[in-house]
Amino acid sequence: MRFIKRIFLFLVVNIAIIFILTTIVSIFGIRPYLTPYGLDLTSLAIYSAIIGFTGSFISLLMSKSMAKWMMKVQVIKSPKDPHEAKLIHIISNISQGLRMKMPEVGIYPSMEVNAFATGWSRNHSLVAVSEGLLREMNDSELEGVLAHEMAHVANGDMVTMTLVQGILNTFVIFAARVVAYGVSKFLANNEEIGYLSYYLISILFQIIFGILASMIVFAFSRHREFRADMGGAKFVGKQKMISALQKLEHLTSRIDVRQKSMATMKISDKPKGILLFSSHPPLSVRIERLQRAQIS
């Protein structure tokens, strides 16, 4: 049932994208890329870039709102207990040290031990922690987790991830349609290519190339986790960052599978299967790197 829902959602999203792009292409006077004489590569490149970057930037601009909705984040307007006051105090200190605008701070209902940061810029961000993290971590470990998330914000990881995703989306869409054209031409035996068959074949190759491109996205995600660990260690001290990761390693079995869609935004995600498709490096590797690092 989940598989059928995913296929249905994928088709609906693609139909919506085609409708929106047809409108944009008409407004800007861009010629259709599939012509009776073959592919117009210039028009196809523009078409691919519009699709590739539009979706990524819309996701970025909506990231805070979507995260609040998906994770049921309760933003702290005024601290109501010592836990909330402690969160505000730690993040406020880090923000002042980095000369950044104070992000929104929130708590989401989950027994997993985790936290995440999102937002479309370093001065319009959200840092949220789970109820489980507040229960399980002491003050020192909490500082390490929050410093890691603030490092993501300070490094501009959300924007960089959006650019990487947009570029890869563009190449995936472009390559899928070029290859689909060649396959369709071969199957049609040099007769006129049917648009429906070409579209279905291009969708197939878009899925294949999208899976390959996701390896690059995951590789960047793992790289930014190492950078955020180092940044967190600089903010609050190497040992606090190591202690936080060690506690997470001890508690990694408590991953709430209902919230895996937000995994790339969090401080921890238990790698499963092939590492190439993991958003986070193993915690043991992250701890080892921090222990070896010379941090001033």
N, C-alpha and C positions, 0 to 999 in steps of 0.2 A: 504493500500500500504506500509506504514512504517513497519507493522508487517511482511509482506511477505519479505521485504528487510532484516529485522533482522534475520529471519529464514534462508534465503539464505546465508547471511554473516556468520551466526553461522556454517552452514554446510560446507561452503568453508574453514573457519578457521580450523575446526576439521579435514577435509581431508588433509589440508596442514600440520597440526601438526602430523597426523599419518604418512604422507610421510617422514617428517623430522625425526621423532622418529624411524621409521623403519630403516632409514639410520644409525642413531646414535647407535641403538641397534646392528645392524650388525657389525659396526666398533668396538664396545667394546665387542662383543661376548656375549651379554646378551641373555639368552634363552627366547623364547616367553613365556609369562606368562599363556596363555591358551593352555593347552596340552591335549592329549587324556585321560590322567589320572586325569584331574581336574586342578585347579588353582595352579600355582607355586607362592606362596605368596612372596617369596624373589624377584623373577623377577618382580612381579607386584609392589612391594614396590619401586624398583629401577626405573621402568618405570614411576610410578606415580610421584616420586621425580623429574625425568628429566623433565617431562611435567610441573609440578607444579612450579618449580623454574626457568626454562628456560624462559618461557613467562614473568614472573614477572621481571627478571633482564634485559631482552631485553627492556621491557617498561621503566624501570628505566634509562637505558643508553640512550634511545632515548627521554626521557621526555622533555629535553630543546628544542630539535629540533621540536618535535611534538607540544609542547605548542606554540612555535613561529609561526608554520604553521597554527594550528587550530585557534588561537586567533589573527592572523595577527599582532603579536607584532613587533613594530618598536624599535629596540635596540638603545639606546642613545650612540652614539660614542663621540659626542662633543655637549654639551648643546647649543640649538639654541634659547631658550627663558627662562624667569625667572622660569617657571614651571619645566622645565627640569633641570635647575641649582639647584633648590630647592630639587628635588628628589635625585640627585647625592650627594648633600651636606649632607642630612639627612642620607642616607644609608652609605655614607662614614664614617660619625661620629660613627654610630652604629658598622660598621665593625671594625673600629680601636679599639673601646672599647672592642669588643669581640676577638680581635686579629685574625680576619678572613680575608681571601682574599676578596677583593671587588667583589660582584656578578655582573653579567650583569644586567643592569637596562633598562626597556623598558616601552612603553605605547601601549595599544591596543585600537582600535576604537570601543567603545561601550558606550551607555548612562547609562548602569548600574553603580552603585557605588560599586566598588569592586576592589580587588587586589589578586594576588596569587604569590606563590613561588614554584619553582621546581628545579630539578637538581640531579645528581647522587652522589654528595657529598657536604659538607659544603663549600668547596673551589672551586666548579664548579657548581654554582647555578645561577638562574635567578629570579629576582623580577620584576614583572610587575604590573602596575596599569591601570585602565580604564580612558578614557578621562572624563567620567562622574564623577569619583571620584575627579579628579583634579579641576573640575568646582564646585563641591558641598561642598568640605571640606576646612576648613581653615587650617592654618599652624599647629596648635596644634593637630587637628584631624588627619591630614595627618601623623604627627609623630607617633601617636598611631597605625594607620594602618600599616605603614612601620615597626614599632617595632615588631608588631605581626608577620608579614611575616618573618622578620629576626630571630625571635625566632624559627619559624619552621625550618629554615636553621640550626641555631645553635644547635637545639635539634636533628638534623639528622632524622627528621620525614619521609622524603622521603625514606631513606634506611630502617628504621624500618617498614614502611608500606609495603615495598617490601618483607621483610622477613616474616611478618605476612601473607601477601597474598600468598606467596610461600608455606608456611607450610599448610595453609588452602586448597590451590589448591591440594596439595599432598594428604591430607586426603580425600577430596571430590572425587578425581579420584580413589583412592584406594577403598573407601567404596562403590562408585557407581558400580564398576566392581565386587566386592565381592557379593553385593546384587543382581546385575543383573545375576550373575552366578547361584545363588540359585533360582531366579525366572525362569530363562530359563530352568534350570534342572527340575523344577516342571512342567512347561508348556510342556516340551518335553516328560514328563512321562518316565524319565530315559533313553530315547533314545539319540542318538548323538545330541549335541547342534549345531544348525546352526549359523555360525559366524555372518551373517547379522542380524538375530533376536537378538542375544546376544549384538551386537554393538548398535542397536537401543534402546534396553532396558537400556543398560548402559548409553547412552546419556540422556534418560529420567530421570534416577536417578541422573545423574550428574547435571542436571538442578535443580532438587528438592533440592539436598544437597547443590548446589551452592547458592541457595536462602537462605537457613538456615545459611550457612557460611558467607554470606554477612552481616548478623546481627552483627557478631563479628567484621567484617571489619569496619562497620559503628560505632559500639561502640568504637573501638579504635580511629576512626577519631574524634568522639565527645570528647573523652578524650584528644586528642592532641590539640584540640581547646582551652580547658580550660588551658592546660599547656602553650600554645602560648600566651594566654591572660596574664597570670601571668608573663611570660618572657618579654612580651612587656611592662608591667607595671614597671618591674625592670629597663628596658633600658631607658625609657623616663619619667617615673612617672605614678603613679596610675591614677590621674585625667585625663591625656591626653588619656590613654587607655579607660577609662570609657566614655569620651566625644566622642571618635571615635565610640564606640559601640552604644552609644545613637543616634548618627547621622545615623548610619547604620539602627538602628531599625526604625527610622523615615522614612527612604527611602526604606524599604524592598519591597515595592510594585513594585519597578522598577527593577525587575529581568528579564534579557534578556533570554527567554526560549530557544533561539537558541544555547546558550552556556552552557546548563546544564551539558554537558559531562565533563566539567572542574570543577564542583561544589566542589569536595572534596579538590581541591587545593586552593580554595579561602578563604578569611577571613569571608565571609558571604554567607549563602544560606538559603532561607526561608523554614523551615520544612513544608512538606505537607504530610497529611495522618498520618500513624503510625510513631512515633518517632524512633522506632527500625530500620527503613529504611532511616533515615535522617543522612546526613554526618556532620551536625552541630547542636549543641544544640540551643534551642531558645535564641535569643539575650537577652531577659529579664532575663533569668537564668544566662547567662554569666555576665551580668552587676551586678546582685545581688551577685554573688560569688566574683567578684572583690571588690565590696563595703564592703563585710565582711572580705576580706583577710587582713592579717597583712603582709605588704610588706616592707622590709627594703631597 
